[in-house]
Amino acid sequence: MLVAARRVADYAKELGADLQRFEIRPAYDHMGALLADSVLQAGLNYNSVVRPRILAILADYPELNRTSGLRSLVERGETPAFLNWTHQEKVGRFDALVLFLDDAAIESVDDLKERLQDSDRFATALRGVRGVGPKTVDYIGCLVGIDSVAVDRHVRTFAKRVGVMEDDYDFLKAVFCYAADLLSVSRREFDAWVWQRESSLTARQMAFAF
Protein backbone atom coordinates (compact mmCIF):
# COMPACT_ATOMS: atom_id res chain seq x y z
CA MET A 1 0.00 0.00 0.00
CA LEU A 2 2.78 2.44 0.90
CA VAL A 3 4.70 1.53 -2.25
CA ALA A 4 1.59 2.29 -4.31
CA ALA A 5 1.07 5.56 -2.43
CA ARG A 6 4.65 6.60 -3.18
CA ARG A 7 4.15 5.77 -6.85
CA VAL A 8 0.99 7.88 -7.00
CA ALA A 9 2.62 10.75 -5.10
CA ASP A 10 5.75 10.77 -7.26
CA TYR A 11 3.73 10.86 -10.49
CA ALA A 12 1.45 13.58 -9.12
CA LYS A 13 4.50 15.60 -8.08
CA GLU A 14 5.90 15.33 -11.61
CA LEU A 15 2.64 16.87 -12.79
CA GLY A 16 2.82 19.67 -10.24
CA ALA A 17 0.29 18.50 -7.68
CA ASP A 18 2.50 19.66 -4.81
CA LEU A 19 2.56 23.20 -6.20
CA GLN A 20 -1.03 23.63 -7.41
CA ARG A 21 -4.06 24.18 -5.19
CA PHE A 22 -7.57 23.22 -6.23
CA GLU A 23 -10.55 23.26 -3.87
CA ILE A 24 -13.26 22.13 -6.27
CA ARG A 25 -15.65 20.48 -3.86
CA PRO A 26 -17.10 23.03 -1.47
CA ALA A 27 -17.87 22.40 2.15
CA TYR A 28 -21.56 23.22 2.46
CA ASP A 29 -23.54 24.69 5.32
CA HIS A 30 -26.82 23.97 3.47
CA MET A 31 -28.19 20.45 3.89
CA GLY A 32 -30.41 20.62 0.80
CA ALA A 33 -27.52 21.61 -1.47
CA LEU A 34 -25.23 19.01 0.09
CA LEU A 35 -27.64 16.12 -0.40
CA ALA A 36 -28.55 17.27 -3.90
CA ASP A 37 -24.87 17.39 -4.85
CA SER A 38 -24.21 13.93 -3.40
CA VAL A 39 -27.16 12.41 -5.26
CA LEU A 40 -26.78 14.14 -8.61
CA GLN A 41 -23.02 13.91 -9.11
CA ALA A 42 -22.81 10.21 -9.96
CA GLY A 43 -22.65 9.64 -13.71
CA LEU A 44 -23.32 13.25 -14.71
CA ASN A 45 -21.15 16.08 -15.96
CA TYR A 46 -20.56 18.12 -12.84
CA ASN A 47 -19.88 21.52 -14.37
CA SER A 48 -22.68 21.53 -16.92
CA VAL A 49 -25.39 19.52 -15.13
CA VAL A 50 -24.81 19.38 -11.38
CA ARG A 51 -23.25 22.73 -10.48
CA PRO A 52 -26.03 24.89 -12.05
CA ARG A 53 -28.64 22.94 -10.10
CA ILE A 54 -26.75 23.36 -6.83
CA LEU A 55 -26.35 27.08 -7.39
CA ALA A 56 -30.08 27.34 -8.13
CA ILE A 57 -30.91 25.49 -4.90
CA LEU A 58 -28.72 27.84 -2.87
CA ALA A 59 -30.34 30.87 -4.52
CA ASP A 60 -33.97 29.71 -4.57
CA TYR A 61 -34.23 27.59 -1.40
CA PRO A 62 -32.08 29.23 1.29
CA GLU A 63 -34.58 28.11 3.93
CA LEU A 64 -34.12 24.42 3.11
CA ASN A 65 -30.78 24.19 4.86
CA ARG A 66 -32.01 21.78 7.52
CA THR A 67 -33.30 18.23 7.38
CA SER A 68 -36.71 18.93 8.89
CA GLY A 69 -37.52 21.37 6.09
CA LEU A 70 -36.36 18.85 3.51
CA ARG A 71 -38.58 16.17 5.03
CA SER A 72 -41.59 18.42 4.53
CA LEU A 73 -40.51 18.94 0.91
CA VAL A 74 -40.24 15.17 0.40
CA GLU A 75 -43.64 14.53 1.96
CA ARG A 76 -45.20 17.11 -0.38
CA GLY A 77 -43.70 15.29 -3.38
CA GLU A 78 -41.71 18.35 -4.46
CA THR A 79 -38.26 16.75 -4.77
CA PRO A 80 -38.25 16.72 -8.62
CA ALA A 81 -38.81 20.49 -8.71
CA PHE A 82 -36.20 21.05 -5.99
CA LEU A 83 -33.56 19.02 -7.86
CA ASN A 84 -34.77 20.10 -11.31
CA TRP A 85 -34.59 16.38 -12.07
CA THR A 86 -37.34 13.88 -12.84
CA HIS A 87 -35.58 10.51 -13.11
CA GLN A 88 -36.91 8.45 -10.21
CA GLU A 89 -33.62 6.82 -9.24
CA LYS A 90 -31.95 10.02 -8.09
CA VAL A 91 -35.19 11.50 -6.75
CA GLY A 92 -35.81 8.35 -4.72
CA ARG A 93 -32.25 8.33 -3.38
CA PHE A 94 -32.55 11.96 -2.27
CA ASP A 95 -35.84 11.20 -0.51
CA ALA A 96 -34.36 8.13 1.19
CA LEU A 97 -31.35 10.11 2.45
CA VAL A 98 -33.55 12.86 3.84
CA LEU A 99 -35.75 10.36 5.68
CA PHE A 100 -32.73 8.45 7.00
CA LEU A 101 -31.07 11.59 8.35
CA ASP A 102 -34.27 12.93 9.84
CA ASP A 103 -34.94 9.62 11.59
CA ALA A 104 -31.36 9.74 12.91
CA ALA A 105 -32.01 13.22 14.39
CA ILE A 106 -29.44 14.85 12.11
CA GLU A 107 -30.74 18.33 11.45
CA SER A 108 -27.76 20.34 10.21
CA VAL A 109 -24.56 19.89 8.23
CA ASP A 110 -22.61 20.24 11.48
CA ASP A 111 -24.65 17.36 12.96
CA LEU A 112 -23.84 15.21 9.94
CA LYS A 113 -20.13 15.99 10.10
CA GLU A 114 -20.01 15.16 13.79
CA ARG A 115 -21.71 11.80 13.31
CA LEU A 116 -19.52 10.84 10.36
CA GLN A 117 -16.38 11.66 12.35
CA ASP A 118 -17.46 10.01 15.58
CA SER A 119 -19.18 6.82 14.48
CA ASP A 120 -18.17 4.12 12.01
CA ARG A 121 -21.52 2.51 12.77
CA PHE A 122 -23.29 5.57 11.43
CA ALA A 123 -21.32 5.47 8.17
CA THR A 124 -22.17 1.78 7.84
CA ALA A 125 -25.85 2.50 8.45
CA LEU A 126 -25.75 5.30 5.88
CA ARG A 127 -24.48 2.79 3.32
CA GLY A 128 -27.67 0.83 3.99
CA VAL A 129 -29.68 3.50 2.17
CA ARG A 130 -30.50 2.13 -1.29
CA GLY A 131 -27.99 3.34 -3.86
CA VAL A 132 -25.53 4.70 -1.31
CA GLY A 133 -22.13 2.99 -1.39
CA PRO A 134 -18.74 3.77 0.14
CA LYS A 135 -17.93 6.35 -2.54
CA THR A 136 -21.10 8.34 -1.82
CA VAL A 137 -20.43 8.24 1.93
CA ASP A 138 -16.89 9.52 1.43
CA TYR A 139 -18.12 12.12 -1.06
CA ILE A 140 -20.61 13.36 1.55
CA GLY A 141 -17.72 13.43 4.00
CA CYS A 142 -15.78 15.70 1.66
CA LEU A 143 -18.82 17.97 1.28
CA VAL A 144 -19.09 18.45 5.05
CA GLY A 145 -15.38 19.28 5.22
CA ILE A 146 -13.84 15.99 6.33
CA ASP A 147 -10.34 15.57 4.91
CA SER A 148 -10.63 12.39 2.87
CA VAL A 149 -10.77 10.92 -0.63
CA ALA A 150 -13.83 9.60 -2.48
CA VAL A 151 -12.69 6.87 -4.88
CA ASP A 152 -14.40 7.46 -8.20
CA ARG A 153 -13.60 6.55 -11.80
CA HIS A 154 -11.08 9.40 -12.01
CA VAL A 155 -9.12 8.12 -9.02
CA ARG A 156 -9.18 4.61 -10.49
CA THR A 157 -7.96 5.88 -13.87
CA PHE A 158 -5.15 7.87 -12.26
CA ALA A 159 -4.08 4.81 -10.27
CA LYS A 160 -3.89 2.70 -13.40
CA ARG A 161 -1.71 5.34 -15.08
CA VAL A 162 1.02 4.58 -12.57
CA GLY A 163 0.50 0.82 -12.58
CA VAL A 164 -1.62 0.51 -9.45
CA MET A 165 -4.09 -2.08 -10.69
CA GLU A 166 -5.72 -3.03 -7.38
CA ASP A 167 -9.45 -2.32 -7.62
CA ASP A 168 -10.48 -2.63 -3.96
CA TYR A 169 -12.18 0.55 -2.77
CA ASP A 170 -10.64 0.73 0.70
CA PHE A 171 -7.17 -0.03 -0.67
CA LEU A 172 -7.34 2.79 -3.22
CA LYS A 173 -8.77 5.20 -0.67
CA ALA A 174 -5.86 4.52 1.67
CA VAL A 175 -3.33 4.80 -1.17
CA PHE A 176 -4.57 8.22 -2.27
CA CYS A 177 -4.91 9.48 1.30
CA TYR A 178 -1.31 8.46 2.01
CA ALA A 179 -0.18 9.96 -1.31
CA ALA A 180 -1.70 13.30 -0.29
CA ASP A 181 0.13 13.07 3.04
CA LEU A 182 3.40 12.41 1.22
CA LEU A 183 2.78 15.50 -0.92
CA SER A 184 1.93 17.58 2.17
CA VAL A 185 -1.41 18.62 0.71
CA SER A 186 -4.86 18.08 2.17
CA ARG A 187 -6.59 14.88 1.13
CA ARG A 188 -9.67 16.79 -0.04
CA GLU A 189 -7.43 19.03 -2.11
CA PHE A 190 -5.59 16.11 -3.69
CA ASP A 191 -8.91 14.42 -4.45
CA ALA A 192 -10.06 17.63 -6.14
CA TRP A 193 -6.79 17.90 -8.10
CA VAL A 194 -7.10 14.33 -9.42
CA TRP A 195 -10.76 14.96 -10.30
CA GLN A 196 -9.95 18.15 -12.21
CA ARG A 197 -7.02 16.63 -14.09
CA GLU A 198 -8.79 13.46 -15.15
CA SER A 199 -12.09 15.13 -16.02
CA SER A 200 -10.22 17.68 -18.15
CA LEU A 201 -8.37 14.91 -19.97
CA THR A 202 -11.64 13.09 -20.60
CA ALA A 203 -13.25 16.25 -21.98
CA ARG A 204 -10.33 16.86 -24.33
CA GLN A 205 -10.37 13.25 -25.54
CA MET A 206 -14.09 13.50 -26.28
CA ALA A 207 -13.55 16.77 -28.16
CA PHE A 208 -10.81 15.19 -30.31
CA ALA A 209 -13.09 12.22 -31.03
CA PHE A 210 -15.50 14.58 -32.77
Secondary structure as UniProt FT lines:
FT   HELIX           2..14
FT   TURN            15..19
FT   HELIX           31..40
FT   TURN            42..43
FT   HELIX           46..50
FT   HELIX           51..60
FT   TURN            62..63
FT   HELIX           67..75
FT   TURN            76..77
FT   HELIX           79..83
FT   HELIX           88..103
FT   TURN            104..105
FT   HELIX           109..118
FT   HELIX           120..126
FT   TURN            127..128
FT   TURN            130..131
FT   HELIX           134..143
FT   TURN            144..145
FT   HELIX           153..161
FT   TURN            162..163
FT   HELIX           169..183
FT   HELIX           187..209
//
